[in-house]
Amino acid sequence: MEHTTASFEVPELEKTLAKRKKRYVNYKEGMALYSMGRDSFRKLAKDAHALLRIKKIAIVDLDILNDYLEQHRKSN
């Protein structure tokens, strides 16, 4: 039995992020942007303290997440 992963596209995501007009993304957009699974992206956002919860919606602050990644990249 062959294992396949579900793929999806977030329209206009790369164009929007290239212009840096979008500071916050939801899990689906962040998963596509960072090529990660849901749980991995969620844990990364939580560890970076970039996760914001508004009512029942969770969004991730890309500025905080990118700073976190840069700090941990340099320390290793």
TIPAVEX-930271 format. One line per field, with one value per residue (C-alpha): x negated, y, z; residue number from 1. Coordinates in steps of 0.2 Angstrom, whole numbers. Last residue first. Layout:
u	(X ...);
v	(Y ...);
w	(Z ...);
bami	(NUM ...);
END
This chain:
u	(-116 -114 -113 -98 -89 -89 -84 -70 -63 -64 -55 -41 -39 -38 -26 -13 -3 16 28 47 59 60 44 29 12 -3 -20 -26 -41 -38 -19 -23 -35 -22 -9 -20 -25 -7 0 -14 -28 -32 -36 -24 -11 -10 -9 6 15 11 18 6 2 -9 -3 -8 -26 -26 -34 -21 -6 -14 -18 -1 9 20 16 13 16 8 13 -1 -1 -6 -7 0);
v	(130 147 156 145 147 166 166 154 164 181 172 166 184 192 178 181 165 164 153 156 150 167 175 165 171 159 168 162 154 137 139 143 128 117 122 120 103 97 104 97 108 115 133 142 128 124 143 145 131 136 154 168 185 198 199 213 206 209 191 186 191 183 167 166 170 155 143 126 109 92 77 65 48 31 17 0);
w	(81 89 73 67 83 83 64 67 82 72 58 70 78 61 54 68 68 68 78 76 89 98 93 97 93 90 88 105 96 104 100 82 80 88 76 61 67 70 54 43 36 20 28 17 14 33 36 24 32 50 48 42 50 43 26 15 14 -5 -7 6 -5 -21 -12 -4 -20 -19 -5 -13 -6 -4 5 7 -1 7 -5 0);
bami	(76 75 74 73 72 71 70 69 68 67 66 65 64 63 62 61 60 59 58 57 56 55 54 53 52 51 50 49 48 47 46 45 44 43 42 41 40 39 38 37 36 35 34 33 32 31 30 29 28 27 26 25 24 23 22 21 20 19 18 17 16 15 14 13 12 11 10 9 8 7 6 5 4 3 2 1);
END
